[in-house]
């Protein structure tokens, strides 16, 4: 579908949604940016909402397919044995990094749009994520359950949710680390970022799956004492 009208519309919509937001971008802006007639949005997608769904669907389809193929590769190697956590984390992160490095600049816009969907709480965002992401997410959750059979359902779901959040923040952030580190680190080099992200995700996920909930009571008591001093 390269260079077709539909592809032009998807590319323009994806970038414009990322640069501002879904609600602030009009169909007219998208068609003007794409250089096509206004009526063609309705012909190809029907509505702005369906165009947005198509924007998310085309990349999440590629991403999810790559993830499941990599996960199945490790399942085949391990036979009936559970997949090591290292390979579950790798199967989740590596396809995102690969497509970001070699799939074109649209993957950065995709990351921003998905990060907004995760944080928006809108019915549209929830609907898109449930339709497009949940079936594949459940496969990873199932593998985590196999690898950590003594972990609670609560631990596994929180752990997976944190993994998703870390990944989205890494790929969609505004490069705050560049300024904080005085140019030592930058999300402009996602390959280095993900080399660190892998270790952080692995250790954090293992900690969530093998430890009980942390109690903040002692810290809260200290914070409460500050008010008395002031």
KEZAKE-377001 format. One line per 2 residues: number of its first residue (from 1); for each residue x, y, z of N, C-alpha, C. Coordinates in steps of 0.2 Angstrom, whole numbers, plus 5000, padded with zeros to 4 digits. Atoms other than C-alpha are relative to their C-alpha. Example, Ala and Ser with C-alpha at 12.3 -4.5 7.8 and 13.67 -1.06 7.14 Angstrom:
1) 5004,4994,5000,5062,4978,5039,5004,5006,5000  4996,4994,4999,5068,4995,5036,4996,5005,5003
This chain:
1) 5004,4994,5000,5000,5000,5000,5004,5006,5000  4996,4995,5000,5015,5011,4998,4998,5006,4995
3) 5001,4994,5004,5012,5029,4992,4993,5000,4997  5007,5000,5002,4993,5025,4989,4997,5006,5004
5) 5004,4995,4996,4980,5037,4995,4999,4999,5007  5001,5002,4993,4976,5027,5010,5006,5001,5004
7) 4994,5000,4996,4994,5026,5015,5002,5007,5001  4998,4993,4999,4997,5045,5013,4995,5003,5006
9) 5004,4998,4995,4982,5048,5024,5002,4997,5007  4998,5003,4994,4988,5036,5037,5006,5003,5003
11) 4994,4997,4998,5005,5044,5037,4999,5007,5003  5001,4993,4998,4999,5062,5039,4996,5000,5006
13) 5004,5000,4994,4986,5057,5052,5004,4998,5006  4996,5002,4995,4999,5048,5062,5004,5005,5003
15) 4996,4995,4997,5011,5062,5063,4996,5006,5003  5004,4994,4997,4998,5076,5066,4997,4998,5006
17) 5002,5002,4993,4990,5066,5080,5005,5000,5005  4994,5000,4995,5007,5064,5088,5002,5007,5002
19) 4997,4993,4999,5012,5082,5086,4995,5004,5004  5005,4997,4996,4996,5088,5094,4996,4996,5004
21) 5004,5005,4996,4982,5076,5099,4995,4998,4995  5006,5003,5004,4968,5066,5091,4994,5006,5000
23) 5006,4995,5000,4955,5079,5097,5001,5007,4997  4999,4994,5003,4964,5094,5090,5002,5000,4993
25) 4999,5000,5007,4967,5088,5073,4994,4999,4996  5006,5000,5004,4954,5090,5060,5001,4995,4993
27) 5000,5004,5007,4950,5079,5044,5003,5004,4995  4998,4995,5006,4953,5094,5033,5008,5001,5001
29) 4993,5000,4999,4971,5096,5041,5004,4994,4997  4997,5006,5002,4975,5078,5038,5000,5000,4992
31) 5000,5000,5007,4969,5079,5020,5005,5005,4996  4996,4995,5003,4978,5095,5016,5008,4998,5001
33) 4993,5002,4999,4994,5088,5024,5002,4994,4995  4999,5006,5005,4992,5072,5013,5000,5002,4993
35) 5001,4998,5007,4988,5082,4998,4995,4996,4996  5005,5004,5003,4972,5072,4994,4993,5004,5002
37) 5006,4997,4999,4954,5077,4993,4996,4998,5006  5003,5001,4994,4943,5078,5008,4996,4994,5000
39) 5005,5006,5000,4930,5065,5003,5004,4994,5000  4996,5006,5001,4944,5052,5001,5001,4997,5007
41) 5000,5003,4994,4945,5050,5020,4994,4996,5002  5006,5004,4999,4927,5045,5021,5000,4994,4995
43) 5000,5005,5004,4929,5034,5006,5005,4994,5002  4996,5005,4998,4944,5024,5013,4999,4998,5007
45) 5001,5002,4993,4940,5025,5032,4994,5001,5003  5007,4999,4997,4923,5031,5035,4999,5006,5004
47) 5000,4995,4995,4927,5043,5049,5007,5001,5003  4994,4998,4996,4940,5052,5059,5002,4994,5005
49) 4998,5005,4995,4939,5039,5072,5002,4993,4997  4997,5006,5004,4941,5024,5060,5006,5001,4997
51) 4993,4998,5002,4956,5033,5053,5005,4999,5005  4996,5000,4994,4963,5034,5070,5001,4993,5002
53) 4999,5007,4999,4960,5016,5073,5005,4996,4995  4996,5003,5005,4968,5011,5057,5007,5002,5001
55) 4994,4997,4998,4983,5022,5062,5004,4995,5005  4997,5004,4995,4986,5012,5077,5000,4992,4998
57) 5000,5007,5001,4981,4995,5070,5005,4998,4995  4995,5002,5004,4993,4995,5056,5007,4998,5003
59) 4994,5001,4997,5008,4996,5067,5000,4995,5006  5000,5005,4994,5002,4986,5082,4999,4993,4997
61) 5000,5007,5003,4998,4972,5070,5007,4997,4998  4993,5001,5002,5016,4972,5064,5004,4998,5007
63) 4996,5000,4993,5023,4974,5082,4997,4993,5003  5003,5006,4997,5011,4960,5089,5003,4994,4997
65) 4998,5006,5004,5015,4948,5075,5008,4998,5002  4993,5001,4999,5034,4950,5078,5001,4998,5007
67) 4999,5002,4993,5032,4948,5097,4998,4993,5001  5003,5007,4999,5022,4932,5096,5005,4995,4996
69) 4995,5004,5003,5034,4925,5083,5006,4998,5004  4994,5001,4996,5049,4928,5094,4998,4996,5006
71) 5002,5004,4994,5039,4921,5109,5000,4993,4999  5000,5007,5002,5035,4906,5100,5006,4996,4998
73) 4993,5002,5002,5053,4904,5094,5003,4997,5007  4997,5002,4994,5058,4903,5112,4996,4994,5004
75) 5004,5006,4997,5043,4891,5117,5002,4994,4996  4998,5006,5004,5049,4879,5103,5006,4998,5003
77) 4994,5002,4997,5066,4879,5110,5000,4997,5007  5001,5002,4993,5060,4876,5128,4996,4994,5000
79) 5004,5005,5000,5048,4863,5123,4994,5001,5005  5005,4999,4995,5036,4860,5138,5002,5004,5006
81) 4997,4996,4994,5047,4870,5150,4998,5007,4999  5002,4993,5001,5042,4887,5154,5006,5004,4997
83) 4995,4996,5003,5051,4901,5145,5003,5004,5005  4997,4996,4995,5064,4910,5155,4998,5007,5000
85) 5003,4994,5000,5059,4927,5161,5004,5005,4995  4996,4997,5004,5074,4934,5151,4997,5001,4993
87) 5002,5001,5007,5067,4928,5135,4993,5003,4999  5007,4997,5000,5049,4934,5139,5001,5008,4999
89) 4998,4993,5000,5056,4952,5142,5003,5002,4993  4997,4999,5007,5066,4951,5126,4995,5000,4995
91) 5006,5001,5005,5051,4945,5116,4996,5006,5000  5005,4994,4999,5041,4960,5122,5004,5006,4997
93) 4996,4994,5001,5055,4973,5120,5003,5001,4993  4996,5000,5006,5065,4968,5105,4997,5002,4994
95) 5003,4998,5006,5052,4969,5091,4998,5008,5000  5001,4993,5000,5048,4987,5097,5006,5004,4998
97) 4994,4997,5002,5066,4992,5096,5002,4999,4993  4998,5002,5007,5069,4983,5079,4996,5004,4995
99) 5004,4996,5005,5054,4992,5071,5002,5007,5001  4999,4993,5000,5059,5009,5078,5007,5001,4997
101) 4994,4998,5003,5077,5007,5072,5000,4999,4992  4999,5001,5008,5073,5000,5054,4993,5001,4997
103) 5007,5000,5003,5054,5003,5051,4998,5007,4998  5001,4993,5002,5055,5022,5048,4997,5004,5006
105) 5001,4995,4995,5051,5038,5058,4992,4999,5003  5007,5001,4998,5032,5033,5059,5000,4996,5007
107) 5001,5004,4994,5036,5021,5074,5001,5005,5006  4999,4995,4994,5041,5036,5085,4993,5004,5001
109) 5007,4997,4999,5024,5044,5081,4995,4995,5003  5004,5005,4997,5016,5028,5085,5000,4999,5007
111) 4999,5001,4993,5024,5027,5102,4997,5006,5004  5003,4995,4997,5018,5044,5106,4992,4999,5000
113) 5007,5001,5000,5000,5040,5101,4998,4995,5004  5001,5005,4996,5000,5024,5110,5000,5002,5008
115) 4999,4998,4993,5007,5032,5126,4994,5005,5002  5006,4996,4999,4993,5045,5125,4994,4996,5001
117) 5006,5005,4999,4980,5031,5123,5000,4997,5007  4999,5003,4993,4987,5023,5139,4998,5004,5006
119) 5000,4996,4995,4986,5038,5149,4993,5004,5000  5006,4996,5001,4970,5046,5142,4994,4998,5004
121) 5006,5003,4997,4957,5035,5150,4993,5001,4996  5006,4998,5004,4945,5040,5136,4997,4993,4998
123) 5004,5006,5002,4932,5027,5130,5003,4998,4993  4997,5002,5007,4940,5028,5112,5006,4996,5001
125) 4994,5003,4999,4957,5024,5119,5000,4994,5003  5001,5007,4997,4951,5010,5130,4998,4995,4995
127) 5002,5004,5005,4942,5003,5115,5005,4997,4995  4995,5002,5005,4956,5003,5103,5005,4996,5004
129) 4995,5004,4997,4968,4996,5116,4998,4993,5002  5003,5006,4999,4956,4982,5121,5000,4996,4994
131) 5001,5004,5006,4953,4977,5103,5007,4998,4997  4994,5001,5004,4971,4979,5096,5005,4997,5004
133) 4995,5002,4996,4982,4975,5111,4999,4994,5005  5002,5005,4994,4973,4964,5124,5001,4993,4997
135) 4999,5008,5001,4973,4947,5114,5007,4998,5000  4993,5002,5000,4992,4948,5112,5003,5001,5007
137) 4998,4999,4994,4995,4955,5129,4998,4993,5005  5002,5005,4997,4986,4940,5136,5004,4994,4999
139) 4995,5005,5002,4998,4928,5128,5006,5001,5004  4995,4999,4996,5012,4936,5137,4999,4999,5008
141) 5002,5001,4993,5003,4936,5154,4999,4993,5001  5000,5008,4999,5000,4917,5151,5007,4997,5001
143) 4993,5003,4999,5018,4914,5149,5003,5002,5007  4998,4998,4993,5022,4924,5165,4997,4996,5005
145) 5003,5005,4995,5010,4913,5174,5003,4993,5000  4996,5006,5000,5019,4898,5168,5007,5000,5003
147) 4993,5000,4998,5036,4904,5172,5000,5002,5008  5000,4999,4993,5031,4910,5189,4993,4998,5003
149) 5006,5003,4998,5017,4898,5195,4998,5002,5007  5001,4999,4993,5018,4903,5213,4998,5008,5001
151) 5002,4993,5000,5015,4922,5209,4992,5001,5000  5007,4999,5000,4998,4929,5212,4998,5003,4993
153) 5002,4997,5006,4987,4935,5198,5001,5008,5000  4999,4992,4999,4988,4953,5205,5008,5001,4999
155) 4993,4998,5001,5007,4952,5205,5002,5000,4992  4998,5001,5007,5008,4946,5187,4997,5006,4995
157) 5003,4995,5004,4996,4959,5180,5003,5007,5002  4996,4994,4999,5005,4973,5189,5006,5000,4997
159) 4994,5001,5003,5021,4967,5183,5000,5001,4993  5000,4999,5007,5016,4966,5165,4998,5008,4999
161) 5002,4994,5001,5007,4983,5167,5006,5005,5000  4994,4996,4999,5024,4991,5173,5004,4999,4994
163) 4996,5001,5005,5033,4983,5159,4998,5004,4994  5003,4996,5005,5021,4991,5146,5002,5007,5001
165) 4999,4993,4999,5023,5008,5154,5007,5002,4999  4992,4998,5001,5042,5008,5155,5001,5000,4992
167) 4999,5000,5008,5042,5003,5136,4998,5006,4997  5003,4995,5003,5030,5016,5131,5003,5007,5002
169) 4997,4994,4998,5038,5030,5141,5007,5001,4997  4994,4999,5003,5055,5026,5134,5000,5002,4993
171) 5000,4998,5007,5050,5027,5116,4996,5006,4999  5004,4994,5001,5038,5042,5118,5002,5006,5004
173) 4998,4994,4996,5047,5053,5130,5003,5006,4996  4998,4994,5003,5052,5071,5126,5008,5001,5001
175) 4992,5000,5000,5071,5067,5129,5002,5004,5006  4998,4997,4994,5071,5074,5147,5007,4998,5002
177) 4993,5003,4997,5086,5063,5151,5006,5004,4996  4995,4996,5003,5096,5073,5138,5002,5006,5004
179) 4999,4994,4996,5095,5089,5148,5003,4998,5007  4998,5002,4993,5096,5080,5165,5007,4997,5000
181) 4993,5003,5000,5112,5071,5160,5005,5004,4997  4995,4995,5003,5120,5086,5151,5003,4996,4994
183) 4998,5003,5007,5120,5076,5134,5003,4994,5000  4997,5007,4999,5127,5060,5141,4996,4995,4997
185) 5005,5005,5002,5111,5051,5138,4995,5003,4995  5005,4997,5004,5098,5054,5125,4995,4994,4997
187) 5005,5005,5004,5082,5044,5118,5001,5000,4993  4999,5000,5007,5088,5049,5101,5004,4994,4998
189) 4997,5007,5001,5098,5033,5103,4996,4995,5003  5004,5005,4996,5085,5020,5107,5003,4994,5001
191) 4997,5006,4999,5096,5006,5105,5004,4999,5007  4996,5000,4993,5107,5011,5120,4995,5000,5005
193) 5005,4999,4994,5091,5016,5130,4997,4993,5001  5003,5007,4999,5084,4998,5127,5005,4995,5003
195) 4995,5004,4997,5100,4990,5132,4999,5001,5008  5001,4999,4993,5097,4998,5149,4993,4998,5002
197) 5006,5001,4999,5079,4996,5148,4999,4992,5002  5001,5007,4999,5080,4977,5147,5002,4998,5007
199) 4998,5002,4993,5090,4975,5163,4995,5003,5005  5004,4997,4995,5079,4987,5172,4993,4996,5000
201) 5006,5004,5000,5063,4978,5166,5001,4993,5003  4999,5007,4997,5070,4961,5170,5000,5000,5007
203) 4999,5000,4992,5075,4965,5188,4994,5002,5003  5007,4997,4997,5059,4975,5191,4995,4995,5000
205) 5005,5005,5001,5048,4962,5184,5001,4994,5005  4999,5006,4995,5056,4948,5194,4999,5002,5007
207) 5001,4997,4993,5055,4959,5210,4993,5000,5001  5008,4999,4999,5036,4962,5208,4997,4993,5000
209) 5003,5007,5000,5033,4943,5204,5002,4996,5006  4998,5004,4995,5043,4937,5219,5000,5003,5007
211) 5000,4997,4993,5040,4949,5233,4993,5002,5002  5007,4998,4998,5025,4954,5243,5000,5008,4999
213) 5001,4993,5001,5018,4972,5242,5004,5004,5005  4996,4996,4995,5029,4986,5250,4996,5004,5004
215) 5004,4996,4995,5023,4995,5265,5003,5007,5001  4997,4993,5000,5026,5014,5265,4999,5003,5007
217) 5002,4997,4994,5020,5016,5283,5006,5004,5003  4995,4996,4997,5037,5021,5290,5002,5006,4997
219) 4999,4994,5003,5040,5033,5277,4995,5005,5001  5006,4995,4999,5023,5041,5279,5001,5003,5007
221) 5000,4997,4994,5026,5043,5297,5006,5005,5001  4994,4995,5000,5043,5052,5294,4997,5006,4997
223) 5003,4995,5004,5034,5063,5281,4995,5004,5005  5005,4997,4995,5020,5067,5294,5004,5004,5005
225) 4996,4996,4994,5033,5072,5307,5003,5007,4997  4998,4993,5002,5039,5086,5295,4996,5005,5001
227) 5005,4995,4998,5023,5095,5297,5000,5003,5007  5000,4998,4993,5025,5095,5315,5006,5005,5001
229) 4994,4996,5000,5043,5102,5313,4999,5007,4997  5001,4993,5003,5037,5116,5301,4995,5004,5004
